[in-house]
Amino acid sequence: MDKMIYIGMTGARQTEVAQAINANNLANVSTTGFRADLHAFSNLAVDGPGVESRVNAVVERFGTDFSQGAVQNTGRDLDIAVQGDGFIAVQAPDGSEAYTRAGDLRVEAGGLLTTGAGHLVLGDGGPVAVPPNASLLIGSDGTVTVQPLGQQPNALSIVDRIKLVNPPSEELVKGEDGLLRLRTDGEVAPADASVTVTSGALEGSNVNVAKTLVNMIELARRYEMQVNVIKSSEENADAAAQMMRMS
């Protein structure tokens, strides 16, 4: 059978994959610290006899957009935004160390510091634990300082220091949970004292809404084109069968 139908089918299927990636970016346009996923189409030669120009379309995830999102002041003491390059170290659900730009921090009932998504924030010796306090401040170097309950305002105590890292972006890969990890399993990035944060601010998603919407329209048209290829292959097959019956 003519491979034309398979070319159209694989193209339509891969366009759906690209559309899913694009839709996920659009759905996270308001997610704090979100990094957009990138994708690209590549061609793969069709195996077997046939015209060499016939290729299947394949979508490849080729990385993450690490450009910085817009930073907005919130005035909330537990909100932090990483300045420039760098990431906040957190503990993933599987217990491994991962990295994020989401600085919407919370103090859970047990006193553990977490992100808004519930990931434990890591410090010098593990998850950051915050004792009961009258106030809490996070310094530009990630130092967590509290005013213990019943103490004077000037009686401040350093609790821990949030681990801030800055590994090369090419060494990072995004997991399905949205967290970044080093490509080499088991390795963790060292703390980097040059990474600083701004307290009372949050970094938003770096998704370009206009570009993403335009991409969605282009992918929809591409899908329609691939479906038309399938229809054309069916029409060609019917026409060929009719000619064989007439001969």
Secondary structure, 3 states (H helix, E strand, C coil): CCCHHHHHHHHHHHHHHHHHHHHHHHHCCCCCCCCCEEEEEEEEECCCCCCCCCEEEEEEEEEECCCCCCEEECCCCCEEEEECCCEEEEECCCCCEEEECCCEEEECCCCEEEECCCCEEEECCEECECCCEEEEEECCCCEEEEEECCCCCCCCEEEEECCEECCCHHHEEECCCCCEEECCCCCCCCECCCCEEEECEEECCCCCHHHHHHHHHHHHHHHHHHHHHHHHHHHHHHHHHHHHHHC
